[in-house]
Amino acid sequence: MIDREKIQFDLIKLLNGERILRLTEPQSGLSLEKKLSPADAAVRQKKKLLGVFEAALARAEVMKV
């Protein structure tokens, strides 16, 4: 079962000013990262990436069975 509270969010700022959002679930070890677009709101991009990440976690759980 996916526990949203355990998903870790890391916002990494690169030397050239670009930002990367990394989501990690420590129990499964699954990690997903994406370069953020400066034109779009970071909160919107975070929500979208979280949806993709949760779907990947759910798929990984189904494949374990």
Secondary structure in CASP SS format (residue, H / E / C, confidence):
PFRMAT SS
TARGET T0000
AUTHOR 0000-0000-0000
METHOD secondary structure of the structure
MODEL  1
M C 1.00
I C 1.00
D C 1.00
R H 1.00
E H 1.00
K H 1.00
I C 1.00
Q E 1.00
F E 1.00
D E 1.00
L E 1.00
I E 1.00
K E 1.00
L C 1.00
L C 1.00
N C 1.00
G C 1.00
E C 1.00
R E 1.00
I E 1.00
L E 1.00
R E 1.00
L E 1.00
T E 1.00
E E 1.00
P C 1.00
Q C 1.00
S C 1.00
G C 1.00
L E 1.00
S E 1.00
L E 1.00
E E 1.00
K E 1.00
K E 1.00
L C 1.00
S C 1.00
P C 1.00
A C 1.00
D C 1.00
A C 1.00
A H 1.00
V H 1.00
R H 1.00
Q H 1.00
K H 1.00
K H 1.00
K H 1.00
L H 1.00
L H 1.00
G H 1.00
V H 1.00
F H 1.00
E H 1.00
A H 1.00
A H 1.00
L H 1.00
A H 1.00
R H 1.00
A H 1.00
E H 1.00
V H 1.00
M H 1.00
K H 1.00
V C 1.00
END
